[in-house]
Amino acid sequence: MCELMAIGATLAFAAWHFALVRRGRRDSAVFAAMLMFLGASLMWGVDCAAGALEGEPLLDLSKDDALLGCIVLASGMAAFGLFKVFCRVSARRGAVS
């Protein structure tokens, strides 16, 4: 379940990033979040493939795995929020100087 959640978050942030690029804007916080969730997706993809080779089911749809996915999504969104605030504060300091 956490694999599917990470892939969904990656796709959402990738769509947001490319929509901003199409409009001629860039947002480093969105790009960083996309890369964070992409890394998590790749990590769990390898883990799922290794588990499948050992005879385990490809996707773990248990309650514990869903809780882990929620924790990772919450942590990623918190990191995104902190990075967004940091970027805005840095931009204001640059504009004032």
VOPA-218194 format. One line per 10 residues: number of its first residue (from 1); their letters; for each residue x, y, z of N, C-alpha, C, O. Coordinates in nm, 2 decimals, padded with zeros to 4 digits, always signed. Atoms other than C-alpha are relative to their C-alpha. Layout:
BEGIN
NUM> A> X/Y/Z/X/Y/Z/X/Y/Z/X/Y/Z; ...
***
This chain:
BEGIN
1> MCELMAIGAT> +00.08/-00.12/+00.00/+00.00/+00.00/+00.00/+00.09/+00.13/+00.00/+00.06/+00.22/-00.07; -00.08/-00.12/+00.00/+00.28/+00.24/+00.08/+00.07/+00.03/-00.13/+00.09/+00.14/-00.17; -00.05/-00.02/+00.14/+00.42/+00.18/-00.27/-00.09/+00.08/-00.08/-00.06/+00.17/-00.16; +00.10/-00.07/+00.08/+00.10/+00.29/-00.43/-00.02/+00.14/+00.05/-00.04/+00.23/-00.04; +00.02/-00.14/-00.05/+00.07/+00.60/-00.20/+00.12/+00.08/-00.05/+00.10/+00.20/-00.09; -00.12/-00.07/+00.05/+00.43/+00.70/-00.29/-00.01/+00.03/-00.15/+00.03/+00.14/-00.19; +00.02/-00.03/+00.14/+00.36/+00.66/-00.66/-00.10/+00.10/-00.03/-00.08/+00.19/-00.11; +00.11/-00.10/+00.01/+00.04/+00.86/-00.63/+00.06/+00.14/+00.03/+00.03/+00.24/-00.04; -00.06/-00.13/-00.04/+00.23/+01.14/-00.45/+00.10/+00.05/-00.11/+00.10/+00.17/-00.14; -00.09/-00.03/+00.10/+00.50/+01.13/-00.71/-00.07/+00.06/-00.13/-00.03/+00.16/-00.18
11> LAFAAWHFAL> +00.08/-00.04/+00.12/+00.25/+01.16/-01.00/-00.06/+00.14/+00.03/-00.07/+00.22/-00.06; +00.06/-00.13/-00.03/+00.07/+01.45/-00.82/+00.10/+00.11/-00.01/+00.07/+00.22/-00.07; -00.11/-00.11/+00.00/+00.39/+01.65/-00.76/+00.06/+00.02/-00.14/+00.10/+00.13/-00.18; -00.06/-00.01/+00.13/+00.52/+01.57/-01.11/-00.10/+00.08/-00.09/-00.06/+00.16/-00.17; +00.10/-00.08/+00.08/+00.19/+01.70/-01.27/+00.01/+00.15/+00.04/+00.00/+00.23/-00.05; +00.00/-00.14/-00.05/+00.21/+02.01/-01.05/+00.13/+00.07/-00.05/+00.12/+00.18/-00.10; -00.13/-00.06/+00.04/+00.58/+02.07/-01.14/-00.01/+00.03/-00.15/+00.03/+00.14/-00.19; +00.01/-00.02/+00.15/+00.52/+02.03/-01.52/-00.10/+00.10/-00.04/-00.08/+00.17/-00.14; +00.09/-00.10/+00.03/+00.22/+02.25/-01.51/+00.06/+00.14/+00.03/+00.04/+00.23/-00.04; -00.07/-00.12/-00.03/+00.43/+02.52/-01.34/+00.10/+00.03/-00.11/+00.12/+00.15/-00.15
21> VRRGRRDSAV> -00.10/-00.02/+00.10/+00.71/+02.47/-01.60/-00.07/+00.05/-00.13/-00.01/+00.14/-00.20; +00.07/-00.04/+00.12/+00.46/+02.50/-01.88/-00.04/+00.15/+00.00/-00.05/+00.22/-00.10; +00.04/-00.14/-00.02/+00.35/+02.84/-01.74/+00.12/+00.09/+00.01/+00.11/+00.21/+00.03; -00.12/-00.08/-00.01/+00.71/+02.95/-01.72/+00.04/+00.03/+00.14/+00.12/+00.12/+00.16; -00.04/-00.02/-00.14/+00.74/+02.93/-01.35/+00.07/-00.12/+00.06/+00.05/-00.23/+00.00; -00.07/+00.11/-00.07/+00.96/+02.72/-01.13/-00.02/+00.01/+00.15/-00.03/+00.12/+00.20; +00.01/+00.00/-00.15/+00.91/+02.61/-00.77/+00.09/-00.11/+00.05/+00.06/-00.23/+00.03; -00.10/+00.10/-00.04/+01.20/+02.43/-00.61/-00.06/-00.09/+00.11/-00.02/-00.20/+00.12; +00.06/+00.08/-00.10/+00.98/+02.31/-00.32/-00.08/-00.12/-00.07/-00.08/-00.23/-00.02; +00.08/+00.10/+00.07/+00.75/+02.12/-00.56/+00.09/-00.10/-00.07/+00.07/-00.22/-00.06
31> FAAMLMFLGA> -00.10/+00.09/+00.06/+01.05/+01.98/-00.75/+00.06/-00.09/+00.10/+00.08/-00.21/+00.08; -00.07/+00.08/-00.10/+01.22/+01.87/-00.43/-00.10/-00.11/+00.06/-00.06/-00.22/+00.08; +00.09/+00.10/-00.04/+00.90/+01.70/-00.31/-00.02/-00.11/-00.10/-00.04/-00.23/-00.06; +00.01/+00.10/+00.10/+00.86/+01.52/-00.64/+00.12/-00.09/+00.01/+00.10/-00.22/-00.01; -00.11/+00.09/-00.01/+01.21/+01.39/-00.61/+00.00/-00.09/+00.13/+00.05/-00.20/+00.12; +00.01/+00.08/-00.12/+01.16/+01.28/-00.25/-00.09/-00.12/-00.02/-00.06/-00.23/+00.02; +00.10/+00.11/+00.02/+00.85/+01.08/-00.34/+00.04/-00.10/-00.11/+00.01/-00.22/-00.10; -00.06/+00.09/+00.10/+01.02/+00.94/-00.65/+00.10/-00.09/+00.06/+00.10/-00.21/+00.02; -00.10/+00.09/-00.07/+01.30/+00.81/-00.44/-00.07/-00.10/+00.09/-00.02/-00.22/+00.09; +00.07/+00.10/-00.08/+01.06/+00.65/-00.20/-00.07/-00.11/-00.09/-00.07/-00.22/-00.06
41> SLMWGVDCAA> +00.06/+00.10/+00.09/+00.87/+00.49/-00.49/+00.10/-00.10/-00.06/+00.07/-00.22/-00.07; -00.11/+00.09/+00.05/+01.19/+00.35/-00.64/+00.05/-00.10/+00.11/+00.06/-00.21/+00.08; -00.05/+00.08/-00.11/+01.30/+00.22/-00.30/-00.10/-00.11/+00.02/-00.07/-00.23/+00.03; +00.10/+00.10/-00.03/+00.97/+00.04/-00.24/-00.03/-00.09/-00.12/-00.07/-00.20/-00.11; +00.02/+00.09/+00.12/+00.95/-00.08/-00.60/+00.11/-00.11/+00.00/+00.07/-00.22/-00.03; -00.10/+00.10/-00.01/+01.28/-00.26/-00.55/-00.03/-00.10/+00.11/-00.01/-00.22/+00.09; +00.04/+00.08/-00.11/+01.16/-00.39/-00.22/-00.11/-00.10/-00.04/-00.11/-00.21/+00.00; +00.11/+00.09/+00.04/+00.84/-00.52/-00.37/+00.04/-00.10/-00.10/+00.00/-00.22/-00.09; -00.05/+00.09/+00.10/+01.02/-00.68/-00.66/+00.09/-00.11/+00.07/+00.08/-00.23/+00.04; -00.08/+00.10/-00.07/+01.27/-00.85/-00.42/-00.09/-00.09/+00.08/-00.06/-00.21/+00.09
51> GALEGEPLLD> +00.09/+00.08/-00.08/+00.99/-00.97/-00.20/-00.08/-00.10/-00.09/-00.10/-00.21/-00.06; +00.07/+00.09/+00.10/+00.80/-01.11/-00.51/+00.09/-00.11/-00.05/+00.05/-00.22/-00.07; -00.09/+00.10/+00.04/+01.11/-01.30/-00.61/+00.02/-00.11/+00.11/+00.06/-00.22/+00.08; -00.01/+00.09/-00.11/+01.12/-01.46/-00.27/-00.13/-00.07/+00.03/-00.14/-00.15/+00.12; +00.12/+00.07/-00.02/+00.76/-01.57/-00.30/-00.11/+00.07/+00.08/-00.22/+00.02/+00.09; +00.10/-00.08/-00.07/+00.58/-01.29/-00.11/-00.09/+00.06/-00.11/-00.06/+00.07/-00.23; +00.09/-00.07/+00.10/+00.28/-01.11/-00.27/+00.07/+00.13/-00.04/+00.15/+00.19/+00.03; -00.06/-00.12/+00.06/+00.38/-00.82/-00.50/-00.03/+00.13/+00.08/+00.06/+00.20/+00.11; +00.04/-00.12/-00.08/+00.19/-00.56/-00.30/-00.06/-00.04/+00.14/-00.13/-00.14/+00.15; +00.05/+00.03/-00.13/+00.13/-00.56/+00.07/-00.12/+00.10/+00.03/-00.10/+00.22/+00.04
61> LSKDDALLGC> +00.12/-00.08/-00.02/-00.23/-00.43/+00.14/-00.05/-00.01/+00.14/-00.17/+00.00/+00.16; +00.04/+00.01/-00.14/-00.22/-00.47/+00.51/-00.03/+00.14/+00.07/+00.01/+00.24/+00.01; +00.02/-00.13/-00.08/-00.33/-00.21/+00.77/+00.13/+00.06/+00.04/+00.14/+00.19/+00.04; -00.13/-00.06/-00.05/+00.03/-00.17/+00.90/+00.07/+00.07/-00.12/+00.13/+00.17/-00.10; -00.07/-00.06/+00.11/+00.16/-00.10/+00.55/-00.07/+00.13/-00.05/-00.01/+00.22/-00.09; +00.07/-00.13/+00.03/-00.12/+00.16/+00.49/+00.04/+00.10/+00.10/+00.05/+00.22/+00.06; -00.05/-00.09/-00.10/-00.02/+00.32/+00.82/+00.14/+00.06/-00.03/+00.16/+00.18/-00.02; -00.14/-00.04/+00.03/+00.34/+00.33/+00.71/-00.01/+00.10/-00.12/+00.06/+00.20/-00.12; +00.02/-00.09/+00.11/+00.23/+00.49/+00.38/-00.05/+00.14/+00.04/-00.01/+00.24/-00.01; +00.05/-00.13/-00.06/+00.03/+00.76/+00.57/+00.11/+00.08/+00.07/+00.11/+00.20/+00.06
71> IVLASGMAAF> -00.11/-00.06/-00.07/+00.33/+00.83/+00.79/+00.10/+00.06/-00.10/+00.15/+00.18/-00.08; -00.10/-00.05/+00.09/+00.56/+00.87/+00.49/-00.06/+00.12/-00.08/+00.01/+00.22/-00.11; +00.07/-00.11/+00.06/+00.30/+01.09/+00.31/+00.00/+00.13/+00.09/+00.03/+00.24/+00.04; +00.00/-00.11/-00.10/+00.27/+01.31/+00.62/+00.14/+00.06/+00.01/+00.15/+00.18/+00.02; -00.13/-00.05/-00.02/+00.64/+01.34/+00.66/+00.05/+00.07/-00.13/+00.11/+00.18/-00.12; -00.04/-00.07/+00.13/+00.69/+01.43/+00.29/-00.07/+00.13/-00.01/-00.01/+00.23/-00.06; +00.07/-00.13/+00.01/+00.42/+01.69/+00.31/+00.05/+00.10/+00.10/+00.05/+00.22/+00.07; -00.06/-00.09/-00.10/+00.57/+01.84/+00.63/+00.14/+00.05/-00.06/+00.16/+00.17/-00.04; -00.12/-00.04/+00.05/+00.91/+01.85/+00.46/-00.02/+00.10/-00.12/+00.05/+00.20/-00.13; +00.03/-00.10/+00.11/+00.75/+02.02/+00.15/-00.04/+00.13/+00.06/+00.00/+00.24/+00.01
81> GLFKVFCRVS> +00.04/-00.13/-00.06/+00.58/+02.28/+00.38/+00.12/+00.08/+00.06/+00.12/+00.20/+00.04; -00.11/-00.07/-00.05/+00.90/+02.36/+00.56/+00.09/+00.05/-00.11/+00.14/+00.17/-00.09; -00.09/-00.05/+00.11/+01.10/+02.39/+00.24/-00.07/+00.12/-00.07/+00.00/+00.21/-00.11; +00.08/-00.11/+00.06/+00.82/+02.61/+00.09/+00.02/+00.13/+00.09/+00.04/+00.24/+00.03; -00.02/-00.11/-00.09/+00.84/+02.84/+00.40/+00.15/+00.05/-00.01/+00.17/+00.17/-00.02; -00.14/-00.04/+00.01/+01.22/+02.84/+00.38/+00.03/+00.08/-00.13/+00.10/+00.18/-00.13; -00.02/-00.07/+00.13/+01.21/+02.94/+00.01/-00.06/+00.14/+00.00/+00.00/+00.23/-00.05; +00.06/-00.14/-00.01/+00.97/+03.23/+00.08/+00.08/+00.09/+00.08/+00.09/+00.21/+00.05; -00.08/-00.09/-00.09/+01.18/+03.36/+00.37/+00.13/+00.04/-00.07/+00.17/+00.16/-00.07; -00.12/-00.03/+00.08/+01.49/+03.34/+00.15/-00.02/+00.10/-00.11/+00.06/+00.19/-00.13
91> ARRGAVS> +00.03/-00.09/+00.10/+01.32/+03.52/-00.13/-00.03/+00.14/+00.05/+00.01/+00.24/-00.01; +00.03/-00.13/-00.06/+01.20/+03.80/+00.10/+00.13/+00.07/+00.05/+00.15/+00.19/+00.03; -00.13/-00.05/-00.04/+01.55/+03.84/+00.24/+00.08/+00.06/-00.12/+00.14/+00.16/-00.11; -00.07/-00.05/+00.12/+01.69/+03.87/-00.11/-00.06/+00.12/-00.06/+00.01/+00.21/-00.11; +00.07/-00.12/+00.05/+01.43/+04.13/-00.21/+00.03/+00.12/+00.09/+00.03/+00.23/+00.03; -00.02/-00.11/-00.09/+01.49/+04.34/+00.10/+00.15/+00.06/-00.02/+00.17/+00.18/-00.01; -00.14/-00.04/+00.00/+01.87/+04.35/+00.06/+00.04/+00.09/-00.12/+00.15/+00.13/-00.14
***
